[in-house]
């Protein structure tokens, strides 16, 4: 209870100087319109971006996982995770290098990842209900928590139950409308920031949804944010690629093609081509390939 009360006090006191100029959204044009636009097909970049942020118009996702050679999986995330992050494929057509792509995802890149196997997934589910894609914003996270955990917990929470506290905070969140854009955004981000500042609550949220300190809650992953210290200006400038939270389904349920690529010299600089994943990968299971390449 104490941490819940602390969250409420922190939220009440928190008025972040959140200046979020809408013009920063134009920065994502580089991801959608590089060398002709990839998935743009000549359409206005604004329309491509708008579609990418509408779950009803977006049904083509990428996910990257780095695993030890002796570990296999057939689910999008760990067995105990409820939901996982995916990115929108259109942002990566034409392809970028593997590590540049991972940076845009907000995934750590370094010597550890160079030594691990890459599991690259392109998911095109026939039925969106199998994965329930939801734009990764704080208000949507609160909706998901209330839905996923509803019926399991009651409020106020019992002692020593961080997941119960998360449920109560999420269920109690009100996305109040208003004309002050910074203020209405702060209402959601303020609660999210307070949750992330509490060690037990943030650990529970990471276990459930994979949300960690690199999560912006704006619906964009933050480029090169993993393990790095950033200013607010830098984080907003680096918010480029739309990200979604989806159910932790099996590869087959999520309509995923998969390639598994062992470590090799220079892998981080080779292109991660979404069409290569389809043409060289297995459907519903991973197919091992020697190296990344174009189709």
Backbone bond lengths (Angstrom), bond angles and torsions (degrees), N, CA, C in turn:
res aa  C-N    CA-C-N  psi(-1)  N-CA   C-N-CA  omega(-1)  CA-C   N-CA-C  phi
1 X - - - 1.454 - - 1.517 111.27 -
2 X 1.338 116.40 -36.22 1.455 119.36 -175.63 1.521 111.23 -60.46
3 X 1.366 115.82 -42.70 1.458 117.18 -179.38 1.524 111.20 -67.79
4 X 1.351 117.54 -34.00 1.452 120.43 175.95 1.517 110.79 -62.97
5 X 1.337 116.89 -44.85 1.461 119.79 177.77 1.517 110.88 -63.84
6 X 1.343 115.42 -37.83 1.456 119.07 178.38 1.517 111.68 -63.35
7 X 1.341 115.85 -38.84 1.456 120.03 177.46 1.522 109.89 -60.84
8 X 1.327 116.08 -45.24 1.461 119.58 -178.81 1.522 111.41 -62.88
9 X 1.349 116.11 -41.33 1.469 118.90 178.67 1.516 110.39 -65.88
10 X 1.342 115.67 -42.29 1.464 118.78 -179.12 1.522 110.82 -64.87
11 X 1.313 115.00 -39.56 1.455 118.18 -179.70 1.521 111.24 -65.84
12 X 1.334 116.09 -38.87 1.454 119.66 179.76 1.512 112.15 -65.89
13 X 1.333 116.00 -33.44 1.456 119.77 -177.43 1.517 112.81 -85.84
14 X 1.339 115.71 -16.30 1.459 119.73 -170.39 1.516 110.60 -83.36
15 X 1.318 115.78 115.20 1.461 120.65 167.83 1.518 106.76 -128.73
16 X 1.315 115.58 84.89 1.459 120.95 -176.52 1.519 109.28 -66.38
17 X 1.306 115.41 139.93 1.465 119.32 174.62 1.520 107.86 -75.97
18 X 1.315 114.60 76.76 1.468 121.12 -171.03 1.512 109.01 -96.49
19 X 1.301 115.77 96.02 1.451 120.92 177.48 1.514 107.23 -100.79
20 X 1.308 117.26 108.71 1.468 121.88 -173.29 1.515 109.57 -119.46
21 X 1.319 117.57 78.34 1.465 119.28 -179.55 1.519 110.98 -60.85
22 X 1.325 115.10 130.65 1.461 118.19 -176.97 1.514 111.94 -65.36
23 X 1.321 116.88 -18.87 1.460 118.47 -178.63 1.512 112.99 -65.43
24 X 1.353 118.37 -17.19 1.469 119.00 179.69 1.525 111.51 -63.90
25 X 1.342 116.54 -21.37 1.460 119.19 178.54 1.521 111.82 -61.83
26 X 1.350 116.48 -24.69 1.458 119.22 -179.82 1.518 112.03 -65.36
27 X 1.333 116.28 -19.40 1.457 119.14 -178.23 1.516 112.88 -64.59
28 X 1.318 117.11 -23.15 1.453 118.28 -178.38 1.511 112.49 -73.16
29 X 1.336 117.62 -7.59 1.455 119.43 178.06 1.516 111.51 -58.45
30 X 1.335 117.31 -33.33 1.468 120.51 -179.38 1.511 111.20 -61.31
31 X 1.333 117.46 -33.34 1.460 120.56 -178.86 1.515 112.16 -78.08
32 X 1.354 117.30 -29.90 1.460 120.47 -175.38 1.516 113.30 -97.68
33 X 1.340 118.71 -18.42 1.445 120.44 -168.88 1.510 112.74 -123.87
34 X 1.333 117.87 17.04 1.448 121.28 179.80 1.523 110.15 -71.87
35 X 1.348 116.35 126.79 1.469 121.36 177.66 1.525 112.75 54.66
36 X 1.316 116.83 42.14 1.459 119.08 175.14 1.500 114.09 105.87
37 X 1.309 118.85 -13.60 1.444 119.17 169.36 1.498 116.70 105.02
38 X 1.333 119.96 -6.27 1.456 119.27 177.48 1.508 110.97 57.24
39 X 1.363 116.72 -108.73 1.446 121.66 -179.25 1.508 113.99 -74.09
40 X 1.328 117.76 0.14 1.449 121.41 -177.56 1.527 111.64 -71.95
41 X 1.339 118.35 -40.08 1.455 123.71 179.57 1.522 111.81 54.87
42 X 1.343 115.90 37.29 1.450 119.80 174.58 1.508 114.01 86.31
43 X 1.312 119.87 -5.22 1.451 121.84 179.55 1.507 111.19 -77.30
44 X 1.330 117.41 161.83 1.453 120.57 177.73 1.526 111.29 -59.98
45 X 1.326 115.45 136.61 1.461 119.40 -179.19 1.522 111.07 -57.35
46 X 1.335 116.76 -38.74 1.465 119.96 -179.01 1.524 111.18 -58.95
47 X 1.337 116.91 -37.99 1.465 120.17 179.16 1.519 111.19 -68.67
48 X 1.346 116.59 -39.93 1.460 120.56 178.13 1.523 109.89 -61.12
49 X 1.332 115.99 -45.46 1.460 120.56 -179.00 1.526 110.63 -65.55
50 X 1.325 116.66 -41.73 1.456 120.16 179.43 1.527 110.76 -59.77
51 X 1.326 117.04 -44.18 1.463 120.43 178.87 1.524 110.89 -64.29
52 X 1.336 116.29 -37.00 1.457 119.39 -177.39 1.522 112.09 -66.33
53 X 1.316 117.34 -19.12 1.465 121.34 -178.25 1.531 112.07 -104.37
54 X 1.324 116.18 12.21 1.458 122.16 177.14 1.525 107.91 -117.35
55 X 1.319 116.65 111.46 1.466 120.83 -176.65 1.521 112.04 -59.57
56 X 1.325 117.80 -26.37 1.456 120.63 -179.61 1.524 112.47 -75.40
57 X 1.344 117.33 -15.94 1.458 121.09 -179.17 1.530 112.53 -114.51
58 X 1.312 116.47 5.03 1.464 121.24 -175.67 1.517 109.31 -122.09
59 X 1.323 115.45 119.70 1.465 118.64 -176.54 1.529 110.97 -147.03
60 X 1.328 115.97 38.11 1.461 121.31 -177.76 1.529 106.91 -148.49
61 X 1.338 116.29 107.87 1.461 120.77 -168.91 1.527 111.58 -127.85
62 X 1.325 115.05 151.47 1.461 122.72 173.87 1.519 109.91 -115.31
63 X 1.334 115.43 144.76 1.458 121.30 172.84 1.526 108.50 -142.59
64 X 1.322 115.91 137.66 1.466 122.66 177.34 1.516 109.50 -116.84
65 X 1.335 116.12 137.57 1.460 122.33 176.88 1.526 107.24 -135.00
66 X 1.320 117.03 134.30 1.463 122.03 173.81 1.526 107.86 -107.45
67 X 1.348 116.00 125.05 1.456 121.25 -174.14 1.529 110.97 -134.05
68 X 1.341 117.55 149.80 1.471 119.54 170.08 1.526 110.14 -60.70
69 X 1.317 115.98 153.87 1.467 121.08 -175.21 1.524 112.82 -60.58
70 X 1.339 117.63 -27.63 1.463 120.40 -176.77 1.521 113.28 -94.78
71 X 1.330 117.64 9.69 1.468 121.68 -179.81 1.521 108.72 -113.61
72 X 1.327 116.58 130.40 1.461 121.06 177.43 1.522 109.96 -122.70
73 X 1.309 116.22 163.05 1.460 120.59 179.33 1.518 109.21 -154.17
74 X 1.322 116.75 153.82 1.455 120.97 171.52 1.520 111.12 -129.09
75 X 1.349 116.39 16.46 1.453 121.66 175.37 1.524 109.06 -120.80
76 X 1.317 116.22 155.76 1.459 121.18 -176.64 1.524 112.63 -63.18
77 X 1.326 116.86 -30.31 1.463 121.00 -179.63 1.513 111.46 -136.78
78 X 1.327 115.50 -172.34 1.458 120.65 177.04 1.535 109.98 -60.51
79 X 1.313 118.31 153.03 1.468 120.02 -178.01 1.533 113.97 -57.21
80 X 1.351 117.73 -30.15 1.455 119.94 -177.23 1.523 113.54 -90.63
81 X 1.336 117.93 -0.06 1.461 121.18 179.10 1.527 109.94 -82.97
82 X 1.332 116.50 142.07 1.458 120.93 175.94 1.522 111.48 -87.57
83 X 1.339 115.91 -37.93 1.461 120.96 -178.08 1.519 109.90 -142.61
84 X 1.327 115.84 160.39 1.458 121.54 -178.09 1.528 108.57 -140.14
85 X 1.338 115.07 165.94 1.457 121.18 179.74 1.526 111.25 -91.11
86 X 1.330 115.14 142.28 1.459 122.33 169.29 1.521 107.75 -136.34
87 X 1.339 115.13 160.14 1.465 120.87 176.08 1.522 109.50 -114.81
88 X 1.330 115.19 165.00 1.461 121.20 -177.06 1.529 109.55 -87.42
89 X 1.330 116.80 127.22 1.463 121.96 -173.37 1.520 113.01 -59.31
90 X 1.335 118.24 -36.24 1.465 121.20 -173.50 1.519 112.88 -57.62
91 X 1.326 117.69 -25.05 1.469 120.85 -179.36 1.532 111.84 -71.62
92 X 1.309 117.92 -14.42 1.462 121.41 -173.66 1.523 112.16 -118.24
93 X 1.310 115.86 30.97 1.456 122.89 174.98 1.517 108.39 -125.62
94 X 1.335 119.49 115.92 1.464 129.46 0.80 1.522 111.94 -67.15
95 X 1.344 117.01 161.91 1.466 120.14 -170.96 1.520 113.72 -71.54
96 X 1.331 113.98 150.07 1.457 123.14 170.56 1.525 108.67 -102.40
97 X 1.324 116.52 171.74 1.463 120.09 174.96 1.525 109.82 -65.13
98 X 1.326 115.80 159.74 1.460 120.94 -178.38 1.523 111.81 -55.83
99 X 1.339 117.68 -52.42 1.465 119.47 -175.40 1.523 111.72 -71.15
100 X 1.336 118.70 -31.30 1.463 119.97 174.80 1.514 110.13 -65.39
101 X 1.332 116.34 -40.88 1.466 120.39 176.26 1.521 110.45 -61.61
102 X 1.327 116.84 -47.05 1.468 120.60 179.76 1.520 111.27 -60.93
103 X 1.338 117.28 -37.71 1.464 120.78 176.29 1.525 110.80 -59.13
104 X 1.330 117.02 -46.24 1.463 120.18 179.02 1.525 111.39 -62.77
105 X 1.331 117.09 -30.69 1.462 121.43 176.58 1.532 111.36 -72.74
106 X 1.331 117.73 -16.83 1.460 120.80 -172.55 1.512 112.52 79.99
107 X 1.344 116.97 22.94 1.464 122.46 179.99 1.522 109.29 -92.04
108 X 1.323 118.98 137.81 1.470 120.16 177.37 1.526 111.25 -58.62
109 X 1.317 115.84 139.85 1.461 121.04 174.48 1.525 108.29 -131.86
110 X 1.303 116.43 135.36 1.453 120.99 -177.92 1.511 109.83 175.22
111 X 1.316 115.27 -163.69 1.464 119.87 -176.28 1.524 111.73 -62.35
112 X 1.326 117.26 -37.23 1.467 119.79 179.74 1.526 110.56 -59.96
113 X 1.346 117.06 -44.58 1.464 120.04 -178.83 1.528 111.29 -69.54
114 X 1.328 117.54 -31.68 1.465 119.87 177.90 1.528 111.73 -61.00
115 X 1.332 116.82 -30.96 1.464 121.16 -176.50 1.524 113.01 -87.48
116 X 1.324 117.67 -10.98 1.461 121.22 -176.38 1.520 111.43 -94.62
117 X 1.332 115.88 158.19 1.455 120.58 171.10 1.530 109.35 -70.17
118 X 1.324 115.82 144.91 1.461 121.46 172.83 1.523 109.41 -97.78
119 X 1.325 116.24 128.94 1.458 122.06 168.93 1.525 106.37 -110.18
120 X 1.339 116.34 112.26 1.464 121.90 -177.47 1.516 109.18 -111.78
121 X 1.325 116.21 126.60 1.453 122.59 -174.35 1.527 110.78 -120.78
122 X 1.314 115.40 135.28 1.464 121.07 167.42 1.524 106.56 -119.24
123 X 1.318 116.14 119.24 1.466 121.23 -170.93 1.525 109.93 -114.67
124 X 1.345 114.98 123.61 1.461 122.42 178.83 1.534 108.08 -128.66
125 X 1.318 117.55 74.32 1.469 119.83 -174.40 1.520 112.44 -65.65
126 X 1.326 116.17 135.21 1.463 120.18 175.50 1.520 110.90 -67.33
127 X 1.311 116.09 -35.03 1.463 121.77 -179.32 1.523 108.27 -121.91
128 X 1.335 116.68 112.13 1.460 119.90 -178.05 1.525 112.50 -61.92
129 X 1.323 117.45 -22.06 1.457 119.59 179.58 1.526 111.72 -62.07
130 X 1.328 116.53 -20.33 1.465 119.97 -179.74 1.516 111.72 -67.69
131 X 1.335 116.75 -27.82 1.467 119.08 -178.21 1.530 113.30 -124.33
132 X 1.329 117.91 -14.16 1.468 122.59 177.53 1.535 112.30 47.73
133 X 1.333 118.33 63.67 1.463 119.17 -178.88 1.518 112.31 -63.25
134 X 1.329 115.66 135.74 1.456 121.42 179.50 1.519 108.39 -138.20
135 X 1.326 116.66 127.93 1.456 121.15 179.70 1.525 109.53 -54.40
136 X 1.337 115.92 133.62 1.473 120.37 -171.43 1.530 111.65 -82.82
137 X 1.331 115.38 73.55 1.459 122.01 173.49 1.526 108.54 -113.56
138 X 1.331 116.25 159.20 1.468 118.11 178.79 1.536 112.49 -58.75
139 X 1.340 120.06 -45.34 1.470 117.12 178.38 1.531 112.89 -57.64
140 X 1.342 117.36 -38.95 1.461 119.51 178.00 1.527 111.24 -68.96
141 X 1.329 117.41 -36.59 1.465 120.04 176.48 1.517 110.45 -59.61
142 X 1.332 116.80 -43.50 1.463 119.40 179.46 1.530 110.89 -64.36
143 X 1.333 117.34 -39.25 1.466 120.25 176.58 1.526 110.86 -62.05
144 X 1.319 116.16 -43.38 1.464 120.22 -178.84 1.517 111.54 -65.14
145 X 1.331 116.57 -43.50 1.466 119.56 178.51 1.520 110.89 -60.24
146 X 1.324 116.57 -44.90 1.465 119.81 -179.92 1.524 110.80 -62.67
147 X 1.346 116.13 -37.32 1.466 120.21 -179.67 1.526 111.79 -75.94
148 X 1.331 117.10 -47.95 1.467 120.95 -176.07 1.516 112.32 -65.99
149 X 1.329 116.50 -35.19 1.467 120.33 -174.63 1.527 112.88 -100.80
150 X 1.319 116.51 -5.97 1.463 119.61 -178.50 1.519 111.54 -60.88
151 X 1.319 115.76 137.86 1.453 121.56 -178.47 1.506 113.96 91.35
152 X 1.343 117.00 -16.68 1.459 120.66 179.19 1.526 112.09 -94.52
153 X 1.339 115.81 -24.37 1.460 120.01 -172.65 1.516 110.32 -133.82
154 X 1.321 114.89 160.75 1.456 121.53 175.78 1.524 108.31 -125.91
155 X 1.312 115.98 166.99 1.462 122.10 179.51 1.528 109.18 -125.03
156 X 1.325 117.47 142.95 1.467 127.60 1.26 1.527 111.09 -68.82
157 X 1.354 115.60 158.78 1.466 119.07 -175.71 1.521 112.10 -72.26
158 X 1.322 115.59 154.31 1.451 120.60 173.11 1.514 110.49 -74.83
159 X 1.319 117.42 171.83 1.463 121.03 -179.70 1.528 111.64 -70.35
160 X 1.317 115.27 148.06 1.473 122.26 173.98 1.520 112.29 55.85
161 X 1.323 116.13 44.79 1.464 120.51 177.04 1.525 109.40 -135.59
162 X 1.336 117.78 81.92 1.464 120.35 -178.15 1.530 113.39 -58.61
163 X 1.334 117.22 -37.16 1.461 119.32 -179.50 1.525 110.04 -66.15
164 X 1.329 117.42 -39.33 1.462 121.59 176.28 1.530 110.32 -62.41
165 X 1.340 116.90 -40.84 1.458 120.54 177.74 1.523 110.90 -63.83
166 X 1.340 116.74 -41.29 1.460 119.79 176.63 1.522 110.81 -59.19
167 X 1.327 115.17 -44.49 1.457 119.09 179.73 1.526 110.89 -59.21
168 X 1.319 117.47 -46.51 1.466 120.50 -177.55 1.527 111.56 -65.39
169 X 1.326 117.51 -40.27 1.457 120.38 177.12 1.520 111.23 -63.30
170 X 1.338 115.95 -43.65 1.458 120.06 -179.51 1.526 111.37 -66.86
171 X 1.330 116.02 -43.95 1.464 120.02 -179.29 1.521 111.52 -65.31
172 X 1.323 117.19 -28.82 1.457 121.34 -179.07 1.521 114.39 -87.96
173 X 1.332 116.96 -4.72 1.463 119.01 -177.85 1.523 110.92 -72.26
174 X 1.328 116.14 135.14 1.459 122.05 176.32 1.523 108.86 -120.49
175 X 1.306 116.08 118.06 1.462 121.44 178.99 1.524 108.27 -84.96
176 X 1.341 115.03 77.55 1.458 121.09 -173.28 1.527 110.93 -70.40
177 X 1.331 118.35 131.32 1.465 120.63 178.82 1.520 111.75 -74.21
178 X 1.303 115.51 158.27 1.459 120.77 177.83 1.509 110.19 -176.12
179 X 1.339 115.84 170.03 1.454 121.27 -179.75 1.520 112.76 -90.22
180 X 1.316 117.46 -19.45 1.463 122.31 -179.66 1.529 108.23 -83.74
181 X 1.335 116.46 98.55 1.460 120.67 -173.82 1.531 111.02 -60.53
182 X 1.333 116.89 -44.13 1.466 119.13 178.94 1.525 110.64 -60.64
183 X 1.322 116.98 -39.38 1.465 120.67 -178.78 1.510 112.89 -67.55
184 X 1.339 117.38 -43.04 1.466 118.42 -177.94 1.528 110.54 -71.84
185 X 1.342 117.63 -31.97 1.464 120.07 175.56 1.521 109.72 -69.27
186 X 1.328 116.36 -41.80 1.479 120.20 179.27 1.513 111.72 -60.62
187 X 1.330 117.73 -32.13 1.458 120.91 178.91 1.518 110.88 -57.42
188 X 1.343 116.40 -40.73 1.469 120.77 179.97 1.521 111.70 -82.81
189 X 1.335 116.27 -47.77 1.459 119.27 -177.19 1.522 110.87 -66.99
190 X 1.336 117.10 -31.75 1.460 119.65 177.97 1.514 112.33 -61.33
191 X 1.332 116.60 -43.16 1.465 119.26 177.34 1.521 110.30 -67.63
192 X 1.328 116.91 -41.28 1.458 119.53 177.64 1.514 112.40 -60.45
193 X 1.342 116.44 -43.31 1.465 120.48 179.77 1.517 111.04 -64.40
194 X 1.334 116.67 -38.15 1.459 119.50 178.66 1.525 111.55 -65.88
195 X 1.341 116.60 -39.06 1.466 120.36 176.21 1.525 110.13 -62.52
196 X 1.331 116.65 -45.09 1.457 119.94 -176.94 1.523 112.38 -68.69
197 X 1.322 117.92 -20.54 1.466 120.78 178.47 1.519 112.42 -81.91
198 X 1.330 117.87 -9.21 1.454 122.83 179.03 1.532 108.45 -99.17
199 X 1.319 117.66 119.02 1.466 121.42 -171.82 1.530 112.54 -59.33
200 X 1.315 117.60 -43.47 1.468 119.50 -176.15 1.525 111.48 -72.75
201 X 1.320 117.39 -38.81 1.462 120.12 179.44 1.525 111.48 -69.83
202 X 1.320 117.23 -42.46 1.464 119.31 179.73 1.523 111.19 -66.22
203 X 1.340 117.37 -35.37 1.465 120.17 177.65 1.530 110.48 -65.42
204 X 1.326 116.60 -40.20 1.461 120.17 178.53 1.525 111.15 -65.95
205 X 1.335 116.80 -40.06 1.456 120.42 179.93 1.522 111.25 -67.31
206 X 1.318 115.99 -36.50 1.470 119.15 178.05 1.524 110.40 -66.32
207 X 1.298 117.88 -39.65 1.465 120.71 179.44 1.524 110.92 -64.75
208 X 1.333 116.85 -41.19 1.459 120.72 -176.22 1.523 112.28 -73.83
209 X 1.348 116.73 -46.33 1.463 121.19 -169.93 1.530 113.89 -124.39
210 X 1.319 118.60 -1.66 1.457 119.83 -177.47 1.516 113.69 74.37
211 X 1.321 117.81 15.30 1.466 121.69 -179.77 1.516 109.74 -79.40
212 X 1.341 116.46 125.61 1.460 120.48 177.48 1.523 109.84 -130.02
213 X 1.322 116.46 -165.42 1.465 120.85 -172.92 1.529 112.84 -66.97
214 X 1.325 119.09 -12.99 1.464 120.78 179.02 1.528 112.23 -86.20
215 X 1.323 118.06 -2.11 1.468 122.21 -177.62 1.523 110.26 -77.46
216 X 1.337 117.23 126.44 1.465 121.07 -179.12 1.522 112.07 -88.87
217 X 1.319 117.27 -31.42 1.459 119.94 -175.91 1.512 113.42 76.96
218 X 1.332 117.71 10.08 1.457 122.60 -179.76 1.524 112.48 -99.23
219 X 1.325 117.24 -2.40 1.459 120.46 -175.96 1.513 113.00 90.87
220 X 1.334 117.13 3.16 1.458 122.86 176.35 1.517 108.98 -122.38
221 X 1.338 116.75 139.90 1.453 119.27 166.22 1.523 107.91 -75.13
222 X 1.336 116.04 152.96 1.463 121.38 -176.72 1.521 108.62 -103.12
223 X 1.314 116.10 114.82 1.456 122.95 -175.34 1.527 111.32 -56.57
224 X 1.349 115.87 128.32 1.475 123.13 175.73 1.524 112.80 58.88
225 X 1.332 116.09 32.53 1.469 119.66 -177.57 1.521 113.33 -86.32
226 X 1.327 118.04 -20.92 1.465 120.76 -173.36 1.525 110.69 -63.64
227 X 1.328 116.08 117.42 1.451 121.90 175.46 1.512 115.11 73.91
228 X 1.340 117.90 7.33 1.458 121.01 -177.90 1.521 111.57 -109.94
229 X 1.337 115.97 146.95 1.458 122.13 174.94 1.523 108.21 -86.05
230 X 1.341 117.14 132.50 1.459 121.20 -176.11 1.518 110.86 -133.07
231 X 1.326 115.59 155.32 1.453 121.38 167.37 1.524 108.29 -89.72
232 X 1.333 116.82 166.35 1.460 120.38 176.62 1.521 110.70 -60.83
233 X 1.342 116.67 -41.51 1.462 120.00 -179.71 1.527 110.42 -60.43
234 X 1.329 115.94 -45.36 1.461 120.07 -178.42 1.528 110.95 -65.63
235 X 1.327 117.62 -41.81 1.459 120.56 -179.46 1.523 111.29 -63.04
236 X 1.324 117.32 -42.05 1.457 120.15 -179.96 1.525 111.35 -68.77
237 X 1.333 116.66 -39.90 1.462 120.13 177.74 1.532 111.34 -64.99
238 X 1.323 117.06 -26.98 1.463 122.05 -176.65 1.525 112.41 -93.32
239 X 1.316 117.90 3.18 1.469 121.98 179.37 1.521 107.88 -85.85
240 X 1.328 115.85 93.04 1.464 121.33 -168.75 1.517 112.57 -116.30
241 X 1.327 118.02 -49.15 1.469 122.26 -168.09 1.530 110.88 -100.98
242 X 1.327 115.69 129.35 1.465 121.10 177.46 1.521 110.63 -63.53
243 X 1.332 115.88 135.99 1.459 119.85 176.67 1.523 110.41 -127.42
244 X 1.328 114.53 150.37 1.461 123.02 -179.37 1.526 109.89 -124.40
245 X 1.317 114.58 154.25 1.454 121.94 165.22 1.522 107.53 -102.76
246 X 1.337 116.38 132.51 1.462 121.37 179.33 1.527 109.06 -130.33
247 X 1.315 115.77 160.67 1.458 120.57 177.54 1.520 110.55 -62.75
248 X 1.312 115.89 146.74 1.459 121.50 179.35 1.520 109.73 -78.41
249 X 1.342 115.07 76.63 1.454 121.77 -176.58 1.525 110.77 -91.63
250 X 1.317 116.86 170.77 1.462 120.67 171.29 1.516 108.81 -73.63
251 X 1.330 115.94 161.70 1.462 119.92 178.18 1.530 110.77 -56.19
252 X 1.326 116.44 -42.68 1.461 119.70 -178.17 1.525 111.19 -67.00
253 X 1.333 117.50 -44.74 1.465 120.58 179.52 1.529 111.11 -60.20
254 X 1.336 116.26 -36.90 1.463 120.76 -177.60 1.527 112.73 -84.86
255 X 1.337 117.58 0.04 1.463 120.79 179.11 1.512 112.96 67.72
256 X 1.328 116.57 40.27 1.460 120.73 -172.54 1.519 113.57 -97.87
257 X 1.319 115.00 136.16 1.456 122.83 162.90 1.522 106.98 -93.00
258 X 1.339 117.33 146.97 1.458 119.86 -172.41 1.516 111.33 -143.62
259 X 1.337 115.98 133.43 1.461 121.27 167.41 1.521 108.18 -118.48
260 X 1.309 114.94 143.73 1.470 121.27 173.93 1.531 106.78 -115.67
261 X 1.334 115.47 127.01 1.458 120.88 -172.59 1.524 109.21 -124.40
262 X 1.328 118.72 110.14 1.462 120.39 176.86 1.525 110.93 -63.80
263 X 1.328 114.97 164.10 1.463 120.65 178.53 1.527 110.76 -64.17
264 X 1.335 115.72 140.70 1.457 121.53 170.54 1.525 107.82 -153.47
265 X 1.296 115.99 160.43 1.464 121.34 -177.16 1.528 110.44 -62.10
266 X 1.319 115.66 124.40 1.452 120.75 177.33 1.517 115.33 85.96
267 X 1.321 118.48 5.15 1.467 120.55 -178.63 1.519 111.97 -57.07
268 X 1.331 116.93 -37.29 1.464 120.72 -175.98 1.528 112.83 -62.56
269 X 1.336 117.09 -22.15 1.466 121.10 -178.20 1.522 113.15 -97.67
270 X 1.325 117.92 -7.00 1.455 120.61 179.70 1.525 110.72 -79.66
271 X 1.346 117.48 152.57 1.467 120.08 -175.08 1.528 112.41 -72.23
272 X 1.321 115.33 139.66 1.460 120.40 171.95 1.523 107.07 -98.46
273 X 1.326 115.58 95.47 1.456 122.57 -175.01 1.525 109.25 -94.12
274 X 1.341 115.87 120.71 1.465 119.72 -178.29 1.519 111.90 -61.53
275 X 1.335 117.28 -36.07 1.456 119.64 178.87 1.531 111.59 -71.22
276 X 1.323 117.07 -29.57 1.463 120.85 175.22 1.529 110.27 -62.51
277 X 1.327 116.61 -38.54 1.475 119.83 179.00 1.522 110.17 -59.96
278 X 1.333 116.77 -39.88 1.467 120.79 179.95 1.523 111.24 -72.25
279 X 1.335 117.06 -45.28 1.471 120.64 -173.36 1.527 112.89 -74.53
280 X 1.357 116.94 -27.85 1.462 120.07 -177.09 1.530 113.58 -112.05
281 X 1.316 116.75 -7.50 1.461 119.87 -176.40 1.510 113.52 -95.08
282 X 1.310 115.27 173.67 1.454 121.73 173.68 1.512 109.93 -95.68
283 X 1.337 116.49 153.89 1.457 120.01 176.09 1.524 108.96 -95.82
284 X 1.331 116.08 123.38 1.459 120.90 -179.60 1.506 114.02 79.79
285 X 1.330 116.37 -3.56 1.454 121.36 177.16 1.525 108.67 -156.82
286 X 1.312 115.96 159.31 1.456 119.76 -177.46 1.523 111.98 -84.50
287 X 1.302 116.10 139.60 1.460 122.92 171.79 1.525 107.50 -112.79
288 X 1.319 117.20 126.31 1.457 121.39 -179.09 1.516 110.48 -77.69
289 X 1.324 115.87 131.41 1.465 122.32 174.90 1.519 108.46 -123.17
290 X 1.310 116.46 154.13 1.468 120.76 -175.65 1.512 112.71 -67.73
291 X 1.343 116.02 -37.57 1.457 119.69 -175.79 1.529 109.82 -159.11
292 X 1.322 115.64 162.26 1.451 121.35 174.85 1.528 108.73 -74.32
293 X 1.314 115.62 158.18 1.453 119.22 177.74 1.500 109.68 -176.65
294 X 1.303 115.53 177.07 1.458 120.68 176.77 1.520 107.79 -87.83
295 X 1.339 116.13 154.82 1.465 121.43 -176.45 1.515 112.11 -64.83
